[in-house]
């Protein structure tokens, strides 16, 4: 009998294990639907899979003045949009948890592993941005040497679209804030064989060990099964989730850990 194993997506090799979507118009490996509340997309974007070399520096320009003072940045544009940012910046140097703090002789030294940034696919950088603080944001279930199921998850703060969706339902508890499972999907050939349930159970155990006491997920009932990666409420109920918001289009399923 073939064996199953669950792999965390945290390297280029494990990123390559992410299985295809049942609908070829979409691709887990290029999806930023949950990371970008305004412009995110589930569409297949092959260009996102190209690994570009990091830009080391800028070549000198003909109009460069070596005697000019250093630039102060772009001038303010009074016509630029000042709307709410739709996605958490991937790398914020001002609030970088990996930045070297001011010396404090009484604080314990904490060494955190830096997330992958350069020389990797864009989606892998998104999945790895919690390295050293939270851990991985995705897992793959491999059965008999083939990837059959994929799950994406993480803290609520990592997924602005989930935050916006929760804002629609003030009845949802704000304490404790949940972890979220944004995506659970099996390949078309692996449906109805229990792989997705096995993977979700592993993710739930993992999130409990990481200190979360609740998990939420957000099915989309306006799309067909192949067009959504949020499963159906019945799937989540079998895994111990309860209907926190009973909406005909976008219900919320919640499980206390």
C-alpha positions as a Markdown table, in Angstrom:
| # | Residue | x | y | z |
|---|---|---|---|---|
| 1 | Unk | 0.0 | 0.0 | 0.0 |
| 2 | Unk | 1.3 | 3.4 | -0.9 |
| 3 | Unk | 2.2 | 5.7 | 2.0 |
| 4 | Unk | 1.2 | 9.3 | 2.5 |
| 5 | Unk | 3.5 | 12.0 | 3.8 |
| 6 | Unk | 2.9 | 15.7 | 4.6 |
| 7 | Unk | 5.5 | 18.2 | 3.5 |
| 8 | Unk | 5.8 | 21.9 | 4.6 |
| 9 | Unk | 6.3 | 24.3 | 1.7 |
| 10 | Unk | 9.5 | 26.1 | 2.7 |
| 11 | Unk | 12.1 | 25.6 | 0.0 |
| 12 | Unk | 12.2 | 25.7 | -3.8 |
| 13 | Unk | 12.1 | 21.9 | -3.9 |
| 14 | Unk | 9.0 | 21.7 | -1.7 |
| 15 | Unk | 7.4 | 24.5 | -3.6 |
| 16 | Unk | 7.7 | 22.3 | -6.7 |
| 17 | Unk | 5.5 | 19.7 | -5.0 |
| 18 | Unk | 2.4 | 22.0 | -5.0 |
| 19 | Unk | -0.1 | 20.1 | -7.1 |
| 20 | Unk | -2.1 | 21.7 | -10.0 |
| 21 | Unk | -5.6 | 23.1 | -9.5 |
| 22 | Unk | -8.6 | 21.0 | -10.7 |
| 23 | Unk | -9.4 | 23.9 | -13.0 |
| 24 | Unk | -6.4 | 24.8 | -15.2 |
| 25 | Unk | -7.4 | 28.5 | -15.3 |
| 26 | Unk | -6.1 | 28.7 | -11.7 |
| 27 | Unk | -2.8 | 27.9 | -10.0 |
| 28 | Unk | -1.9 | 27.6 | -6.3 |
| 29 | Unk | 1.6 | 28.6 | -7.2 |
| 30 | Unk | 0.6 | 32.1 | -8.5 |
| 31 | Unk | -2.4 | 32.8 | -6.4 |
| 32 | Unk | -2.4 | 36.0 | -4.2 |
| 33 | Unk | -6.1 | 36.2 | -3.8 |
| 34 | Unk | -6.0 | 36.2 | 0.0 |
| 35 | Unk | -2.8 | 38.2 | 0.3 |
| 36 | Unk | -4.2 | 41.1 | -1.7 |
| 37 | Unk | -7.7 | 42.2 | -0.7 |
| 38 | Unk | -8.2 | 44.4 | -3.8 |
| 39 | Unk | -6.1 | 43.1 | -6.7 |
| 40 | Unk | -5.5 | 39.5 | -5.7 |
| 41 | Unk | -6.1 | 36.8 | -8.2 |
| 42 | Unk | -6.3 | 33.0 | -8.4 |
| 43 | Unk | -5.4 | 32.9 | -12.1 |
| 44 | Unk | -2.6 | 31.0 | -13.6 |
| 45 | Unk | 0.2 | 33.4 | -14.3 |
| 46 | Unk | 3.3 | 31.5 | -15.7 |
| 47 | Unk | 5.5 | 34.6 | -15.5 |
| 48 | Unk | 5.2 | 34.4 | -11.7 |
| 49 | Unk | 7.1 | 31.0 | -11.8 |
| 50 | Unk | 10.2 | 32.5 | -13.3 |
| 51 | Unk | 13.0 | 33.1 | -10.9 |
| 52 | Unk | 14.6 | 36.4 | -11.5 |
| 53 | Unk | 18.1 | 37.3 | -10.3 |
| 54 | Unk | 18.2 | 39.9 | -7.6 |
| 55 | Unk | 19.0 | 43.5 | -8.6 |
| 56 | Unk | 22.4 | 44.2 | -7.1 |
| 57 | Unk | 22.8 | 47.9 | -8.2 |
| 58 | Unk | 21.8 | 50.4 | -10.8 |
| 59 | Unk | 24.1 | 51.1 | -13.7 |
| 60 | Unk | 25.4 | 54.7 | -14.0 |
| 61 | Unk | 23.3 | 57.0 | -16.1 |
| 62 | Unk | 24.5 | 59.7 | -18.5 |
| 63 | Unk | 22.8 | 62.5 | -16.6 |
| 64 | Unk | 24.1 | 61.4 | -13.2 |
| 65 | Unk | 25.8 | 64.2 | -11.3 |
| 66 | Unk | 28.6 | 62.9 | -9.0 |
| 67 | Unk | 28.7 | 66.2 | -7.1 |
| 68 | Unk | 25.0 | 66.4 | -6.4 |
| 69 | Unk | 23.7 | 65.7 | -2.9 |
| 70 | Unk | 22.1 | 62.4 | -2.3 |
| 71 | Unk | 18.4 | 62.2 | -3.4 |
| 72 | Unk | 15.8 | 62.6 | -0.8 |
| 73 | Unk | 13.3 | 60.3 | -2.5 |
| 74 | Unk | 10.4 | 61.0 | -4.9 |
| 75 | Unk | 8.5 | 64.3 | -4.5 |
| 76 | Unk | 5.1 | 64.0 | -2.9 |
| 77 | Unk | 2.3 | 63.5 | -5.5 |
| 78 | Unk | -0.8 | 65.4 | -4.3 |
| 79 | Unk | -2.9 | 63.4 | -6.8 |
| 80 | Unk | -1.7 | 60.0 | -5.6 |
| 81 | Unk | -4.3 | 57.8 | -3.9 |
| 82 | Unk | -4.3 | 57.7 | -0.2 |
| 83 | Unk | -6.7 | 54.8 | 0.2 |
| 84 | Unk | -6.2 | 52.0 | 2.6 |
| 85 | Unk | -3.4 | 49.6 | 1.7 |
| 86 | Unk | -4.9 | 46.5 | 0.3 |
| 87 | Unk | -2.1 | 44.1 | 1.1 |
| 88 | Unk | 0.4 | 43.9 | 3.9 |
| 89 | Unk | 3.8 | 44.8 | 2.5 |
| 90 | Unk | 5.9 | 41.8 | 1.9 |
| 91 | Unk | 9.0 | 43.2 | 3.4 |
| 92 | Unk | 8.8 | 46.3 | 5.7 |
| 93 | Unk | 12.2 | 47.5 | 6.8 |
| 94 | Unk | 10.6 | 49.8 | 9.4 |
| 95 | Unk | 8.8 | 47.0 | 11.2 |
| 96 | Unk | 11.1 | 44.1 | 10.2 |
| 97 | Unk | 11.0 | 41.4 | 12.9 |
| 98 | Unk | 14.4 | 40.2 | 11.6 |
| 99 | Unk | 16.0 | 43.6 | 12.0 |
| 100 | Unk | 18.8 | 44.0 | 14.5 |
| 101 | Unk | 17.3 | 45.7 | 17.6 |
| 102 | Unk | 19.0 | 48.3 | 19.7 |
| 103 | Unk | 21.4 | 46.8 | 22.1 |
| 104 | Unk | 19.7 | 45.8 | 25.3 |
| 105 | Unk | 22.1 | 44.0 | 27.8 |
| 106 | Unk | 19.1 | 42.6 | 29.7 |
| 107 | Unk | 17.2 | 41.2 | 26.7 |
| 108 | Unk | 17.8 | 37.6 | 25.6 |
| 109 | Unk | 19.3 | 37.2 | 22.2 |
| 110 | Unk | 16.8 | 35.8 | 19.7 |
| 111 | Unk | 18.1 | 34.5 | 16.4 |
| 112 | Unk | 15.4 | 34.2 | 13.8 |
| 113 | Unk | 15.9 | 32.6 | 10.4 |
| 114 | Unk | 15.3 | 35.1 | 7.6 |
| 115 | Unk | 12.6 | 34.4 | 5.1 |
| 116 | Unk | 13.3 | 33.6 | 1.5 |
| 117 | Unk | 13.3 | 36.8 | -0.6 |
| 118 | Unk | 15.6 | 36.8 | -3.6 |
| 119 | Unk | 16.0 | 34.2 | -6.3 |
| 120 | Unk | 12.7 | 32.5 | -5.6 |
| 121 | Unk | 9.2 | 32.5 | -7.1 |
| 122 | Unk | 7.0 | 35.3 | -5.9 |
| 123 | Unk | 4.5 | 33.0 | -4.3 |
| 124 | Unk | 7.2 | 31.1 | -2.4 |
| 125 | Unk | 8.3 | 34.4 | -1.0 |
| 126 | Unk | 4.8 | 35.1 | 0.2 |
| 127 | Unk | 4.4 | 31.6 | 1.7 |
| 128 | Unk | 7.8 | 31.9 | 3.5 |
| 129 | Unk | 7.5 | 35.4 | 4.9 |
| 130 | Unk | 6.5 | 34.1 | 8.3 |
| 131 | Unk | 9.7 | 32.1 | 8.7 |
| 132 | Unk | 11.3 | 32.4 | 12.1 |
| 133 | Unk | 8.2 | 34.0 | 13.7 |
| 134 | Unk | 5.2 | 31.9 | 12.7 |
| 135 | Unk | 6.6 | 29.1 | 10.5 |
| 136 | Unk | 5.4 | 27.8 | 7.2 |
| 137 | Unk | 2.2 | 29.0 | 5.6 |
| 138 | Unk | 1.5 | 25.9 | 3.4 |
| 139 | Unk | 1.6 | 22.1 | 3.3 |
| 140 | Unk | 1.3 | 19.4 | 0.6 |
| 141 | Unk | 0.1 | 15.9 | 1.0 |
| 142 | Unk | 2.1 | 13.4 | -1.1 |
| 143 | Unk | 0.6 | 9.9 | -1.7 |
| 144 | Unk | 2.5 | 7.3 | -3.6 |
| 145 | Unk | 5.0 | 9.8 | -4.8 |
| 146 | Unk | 2.3 | 12.2 | -6.2 |
| 147 | Unk | 1.1 | 15.4 | -4.7 |
| 148 | Unk | -2.6 | 15.0 | -4.2 |
| 149 | Unk | -3.7 | 17.9 | -1.8 |
| 150 | Unk | -2.6 | 21.4 | -0.9 |
| 151 | Unk | -3.4 | 23.6 | 2.1 |
| 152 | Unk | -2.6 | 27.3 | 2.8 |
| 153 | Unk | -3.0 | 28.7 | 6.2 |
| 154 | Unk | -1.5 | 31.2 | 8.7 |
| 155 | Unk | -2.3 | 34.0 | 11.1 |
| 156 | Unk | -5.2 | 36.3 | 10.3 |
| 157 | Unk | -2.8 | 39.2 | 9.9 |
| 158 | Unk | -1.2 | 37.5 | 6.9 |
| 159 | Unk | -4.4 | 37.6 | 4.8 |
| 160 | Unk | -6.0 | 41.0 | 4.3 |
| 161 | Unk | -8.9 | 39.6 | 2.3 |
| 162 | Unk | -9.8 | 37.4 | 5.3 |
| 163 | Unk | -9.7 | 40.5 | 7.6 |
| 164 | Unk | -12.0 | 42.4 | 5.2 |
| 165 | Unk | -14.4 | 39.5 | 5.1 |
| 166 | Unk | -14.5 | 39.3 | 8.9 |
| 167 | Unk | -15.3 | 43.0 | 9.0 |
| 168 | Unk | -18.7 | 42.2 | 7.3 |
| 169 | Unk | -19.7 | 40.1 | 10.3 |
| 170 | Unk | -19.4 | 42.0 | 13.6 |
| 171 | Unk | -20.9 | 38.9 | 15.4 |
| 172 | Unk | -17.6 | 37.1 | 14.9 |
| 173 | Unk | -15.5 | 37.0 | 18.1 |
| 174 | Unk | -12.4 | 39.2 | 18.2 |
| 175 | Unk | -10.9 | 37.3 | 21.0 |
| 176 | Unk | -9.2 | 35.0 | 20.5 |
| 177 | Unk | -8.4 | 36.0 | 17.0 |
| 178 | Unk | -8.2 | 32.9 | 14.8 |
| 179 | Unk | -5.7 | 31.4 | 12.6 |
| 180 | Unk | -7.2 | 30.9 | 9.1 |
| 181 | Unk | -7.2 | 28.2 | 6.5 |
| 182 | Unk | -7.5 | 30.0 | 3.2 |
| 183 | Unk | -7.1 | 27.1 | 0.8 |
| 184 | Unk | -7.7 | 23.4 | 0.9 |
| 185 | Unk | -7.8 | 21.6 | -2.5 |
| 186 | Unk | -7.3 | 18.1 | -3.9 |
| 187 | Unk | -6.3 | 17.3 | -7.5 |
| 188 | Unk | -9.2 | 16.3 | -9.7 |
| 189 | Unk | -8.0 | 12.6 | -9.7 |
| 190 | Unk | -7.7 | 12.5 | -5.9 |
| 191 | Unk | -11.1 | 13.7 | -4.9 |
| 192 | Unk | -13.3 | 11.9 | -2.4 |
| 193 | Unk | -10.4 | 9.8 | -1.1 |
| 194 | Unk | -9.8 | 11.6 | 2.3 |
| 195 | Unk | -6.6 | 13.3 | 1.4 |
| 196 | Unk | -7.9 | 16.8 | 2.0 |
| 197 | Unk | -9.4 | 15.8 | 5.4 |
| 198 | Unk | -6.1 | 14.2 | 6.4 |
| 199 | Unk | -4.2 | 17.3 | 5.5 |
| 200 | Unk | -6.6 | 19.7 | 7.4 |
| 201 | Unk | -6.3 | 17.5 | 10.5 |
| 202 | Unk | -2.6 | 17.8 | 10.4 |
| 203 | Unk | -2.8 | 21.6 | 9.9 |
| 204 | Unk | -5.2 | 21.9 | 12.8 |
| 205 | Unk | -2.8 | 20.0 | 15.1 |
| 206 | Unk | 0.0 | 22.1 | 13.9 |
| 207 | Unk | -1.8 | 25.4 | 14.6 |
| 208 | Unk | -2.8 | 24.3 | 18.1 |
| 209 | Unk | 0.9 | 23.6 | 18.8 |
| 210 | Unk | 1.7 | 27.1 | 17.5 |
| 211 | Unk | -0.5 | 28.5 | 20.2 |
| 212 | Unk | -3.8 | 29.2 | 18.4 |
| 213 | Unk | -7.1 | 28.4 | 20.1 |
| 214 | Unk | -9.4 | 28.9 | 17.1 |
| 215 | Unk | -9.3 | 28.4 | 13.3 |
| 216 | Unk | -11.6 | 30.0 | 10.7 |
| 217 | Unk | -12.2 | 29.3 | 7.0 |
| 218 | Unk | -14.3 | 31.0 | 4.4 |
| 219 | Unk | -16.1 | 28.9 | 1.8 |
| 220 | Unk | -17.3 | 30.6 | -1.4 |
| 221 | Unk | -20.7 | 29.2 | -2.4 |
| 222 | Unk | -20.9 | 31.5 | -5.4 |
| 223 | Unk | -18.4 | 29.3 | -7.3 |
| 224 | Unk | -18.3 | 25.7 | -8.5 |
| 225 | Unk | -16.3 | 23.1 | -6.7 |
| 226 | Unk | -13.4 | 23.4 | -9.2 |
| 227 | Unk | -13.4 | 27.2 | -9.1 |
| 228 | Unk | -13.0 | 27.5 | -5.3 |
| 229 | Unk | -10.4 | 26.2 | -2.9 |
| 230 | Unk | -12.5 | 26.9 | 0.2 |
| 231 | Unk | -14.4 | 23.6 | 0.1 |
| 232 | Unk | -18.1 | 23.4 | 1.3 |
| 233 | Unk | -19.5 | 23.8 | 4.8 |
| 234 | Unk | -20.3 | 20.0 | 4.9 |
| 235 | Unk | -16.6 | 19.3 | 4.5 |
| 236 | Unk | -15.6 | 21.5 | 7.4 |
| 237 | Unk | -18.4 | 20.2 | 9.7 |
| 238 | Unk | -17.0 | 16.7 | 9.4 |
| 239 | Unk | -13.7 | 18.1 | 10.7 |
| 240 | Unk | -15.3 | 19.7 | 13.8 |
| 241 | Unk | -15.9 | 23.1 | 12.4 |
| 242 | Unk | -19.2 | 24.9 | 13.2 |
| 243 | Unk | -21.1 | 27.5 | 11.2 |
| 244 | Unk | -20.1 | 30.8 | 12.8 |
| 245 | Unk | -21.9 | 32.8 | 10.1 |
| 246 | Unk | -24.7 | 31.2 | 8.1 |
| 247 | Unk | -24.6 | 33.2 | 4.9 |
| 248 | Unk | -25.9 | 31.8 | 1.6 |
| 249 | Unk | -22.9 | 33.1 | -0.3 |
| 250 | Unk | -19.9 | 33.5 | 2.1 |
| 251 | Unk | -20.4 | 31.5 | 5.3 |
| 252 | Unk | -17.8 | 31.4 | 8.0 |
| 253 | Unk | -16.7 | 28.1 | 9.5 |
| 254 | Unk | -15.0 | 28.1 | 12.9 |
| 255 | Unk | -13.3 | 25.5 | 15.1 |
| 256 | Unk | -12.2 | 26.0 | 18.6 |
| 257 | Unk | -9.0 | 24.1 | 19.4 |
